[in-house]
Amino acid sequence: MLAFTEKVYGKKSSSGSTYLVGDIGGTNSTFAFVEEKENTLILLVTLHYKSKEISDFTSIVKEVVSGGEKKYNFHPTAACFAGAGVVSEKNDHCTITKLAWNIDARKIERKTSLRSVLIINDFIAVAYGIEKVSAQNRVVLKSGKLVPCKPKVILGAGTGLGKAILIWNNKSNRYFPVASEGGHSDAALQVQEEFEFAEFIKKKYARVRVVWEDMLSGKGISNIYQFLESVGKYSSSKYSLQIKKSNYDPALISTFQQDSQCKATLDIFLRVYARCAQNLALDTVALGGIYLAGGITAKNVSLFKRKAFIDEFILNHRMKKVLEQIPIFAITDYNVSLYGAAHALKLYLQGEFP
């Protein structure tokens, strides 16, 4: 049995239906038992595993289901797993981008008591979940004017960089999410320092292209810091020595903002993040708003409220007025993808999942 941490949110009622959902990423895999009662989704219990310690995903699912039955008397027959990778057309398979194993719905159905398993992209789950989190967990970073029924976009830096788009459907009278792998598309670099960073990345990874994720992710923060270290512009400090010993832990870099090299790292990160958000907003004319998800935003909300971030976002010689209108929100509820996976599963069981 693998090590995991468990958190209890509430008890199951006698009348509600229980679902199993999961947010499966390159760093963490979180499972949750969710109850649907009176058309409301209620989080009951979450279990957190380290993804790199998992060798067989189906075995972990079997362990989670068995543990839920024995400890809490949960008996889910349906599940939805949101994976950080490309999902098959039939929503029954996903290979996690940064891991060697996959999620196979049919295999899970054969080897567990689950009879209906849906697999979706992790940022599709976030897209489904943004309206399910409380208003206090949708923090306004930039005010603007929301236009009903216009596209919304979601992006979030964490282990990687995720993106999704929400498109309104008049027939169904609701938004439908569209998956994206835009985190792996070419980064938009503008100033000399960024061009030098690109050459650093190409040399470091023996590649010919630089993508958004090389900068906008936990690893991206480490990359930027190491690039600045290689330039030698900043003198060594007690912070830089600690960061080097940690193998350039992005959490430490984000914490030590009083250090000049850490501050410069985050300045570049925020500038590029704002530019990425602007590109996605213009690609879709996202008058329904921009939603920043992912652990880095949730842990550093104050950074994204900085004038420098907003100024970079609206910096465009022709579309500045459009960009000024678009509001930006931070999603600070870590369970957003779990709520989204549960909502997607509900639609799937009702025959309404696209």
VENBEL-V9902 format. One record per pair of residues at least 24 apart in sequence whose ideal C-beta (glycine too) atoms are under 7 Angstrom apart, sorted by sequence separation. I is the first residue (numbers start at 1). J is the second residue. If there is no record, write none. Layout:
# VENBEL-V9902
I_J, I_J
This chain:
# VENBEL-V9902
13_37, 27_51, 130_154, 187_211, 26_51, 29_54, 94_119, 186_211, 187_212, 25_51, 93_119, 185_211, 222_248, 234_260, 304_330, 24_51, 45_72, 91_118, 92_119, 127_154, 184_211, 185_212, 187_214, 197_224, 200_227, 234_261, 91_119, 126_154, 187_215, 222_250, 225_253, 91_120, 183_212, 184_213, 221_250, 301_330, 126_156, 183_213, 197_227, 200_230, 234_264, 123_154, 301_332, 10_42, 12_44, 87_119, 218_250, 221_253, 298_330, 31_64, 87_120, 221_254, 228_261, 270_303, 297_330, 9_43, 10_44, 87_121, 298_332, 9_44, 33_68, 79_114, 274_309, 278_313, 9_45, 77_113, 78_114, 83_119, 126_162, 225_261, 228_264, 270_306, 277_313, 290_326, 292_328, 298_334, 8_45, 77_114, 78_115, 127_164, 228_265, 266_303, 271_308, 275_312, 282_319, 289_326, 292_329, 7_45, 76_114, 77_115, 78_116, 79_117, 80_118, 81_119, 82_120, 83_121, 84_122, 126_164, 270_308, 274_312, 278_316, 287_325, 289_327, 290_328, 291_329, 292_330, 293_331, 6_45, 7_46, 77_116, 82_121, 83_122, 123_162, 127_166, 270_309, 274_313, 287_326, 292_331, 80_120, 82_122, 122_162, 123_163, 124_164, 225_265, 286_326, 289_329, 291_331, 6_47, 33_74, 123_164, 224_265, 271_312, 82_124, 281_323, 4_47, 5_48, 33_76, 82_125, 293_336, 4_48, 20_64, 57_101, 221_265, 224_268, 4_49, 20_65, 56_101, 224_269, 278_323, 281_326, 55_101, 57_103, 58_104, 254_300, 2_49, 54_101, 61_108, 65_112, 51_99, 65_113, 221_269, 58_107, 62_111, 65_114, 128_177, 220_269, 58_108, 62_112, 127_177, 2_53, 61_112, 161_212, 277_328, 2_54, 161_213, 58_111, 124_177, 160_213, 215_269, 124_179, 161_216, 18_74, 20_76, 123_179, 161_217, 216_272, 18_75, 19_76, 24_81, 160_217, 215_272, 216_273, 2_60, 18_76, 21_79, 24_82, 26_84, 121_179, 159_217, 19_78, 20_79, 21_80, 22_81, 23_82, 24_83, 25_84, 157_216, 158_217, 159_218, 12_72, 19_79, 22_82, 24_84, 157_217, 158_218, 216_276, 98_159, 1_63, 12_74, 98_160, 97_160, 157_220, 212_276, 26_96, 26_97, 24_96, 26_98, 26_99, 84_160, 218_296, 24_103, 188_275, 41_132, 188_279, 20_114, 86_181, 25_122, 23_122, 23_125, 157_273, 163_280, 165_284, 155_276, 155_277, 166_288, 155_280, 153_280, 153_281, 153_284, 27_159, 162_294, 26_159, 151_284, 153_286, 25_159, 26_160, 151_285, 152_286, 151_286, 152_288, 156_292, 158_294, 150_287, 151_288, 152_289, 153_290, 154_291, 155_292, 156_293, 157_294, 158_295, 150_288, 156_294, 158_296, 152_291, 154_293, 157_296, 147_287, 157_297, 147_288, 156_297, 146_288, 146_289, 130_291, 139_301, 141_304, 141_305, 126_293, 142_310, 176_354, 145_325, 144_325, 146_327, 144_326, 144_327, 143_327, 142_327, 142_328, 140_327, 141_328, 141_329, 140_329, 141_330, 139_329, 138_329, 139_330, 138_331, 139_332, 137_331, 137_332, 137_333, 133_331, 133_333, 130_331, 133_336, 130_336, 133_339, 129_336, 132_339, 129_337, 132_340, 126_336, 129_339, 126_337, 129_340, 132_343, 125_337, 128_340, 127_340, 126_340, 129_343, 122_337, 125_340, 128_343, 125_341, 128_344, 125_344, 120_341, 120_344, 118_344, 118_345, 118_348, 116_349, 82_337, 82_341, 80_341, 80_342, 80_344, 80_345, 78_345, 78_349, 43_335, 43_338, 41_339, 41_342, 41_343, 34_338, 32_338, 30_338, 34_342, 36_346, 23_337, 23_338, 21_338, 23_341, 22_341, 21_341, 21_342, 19_342, 21_345, 19_345
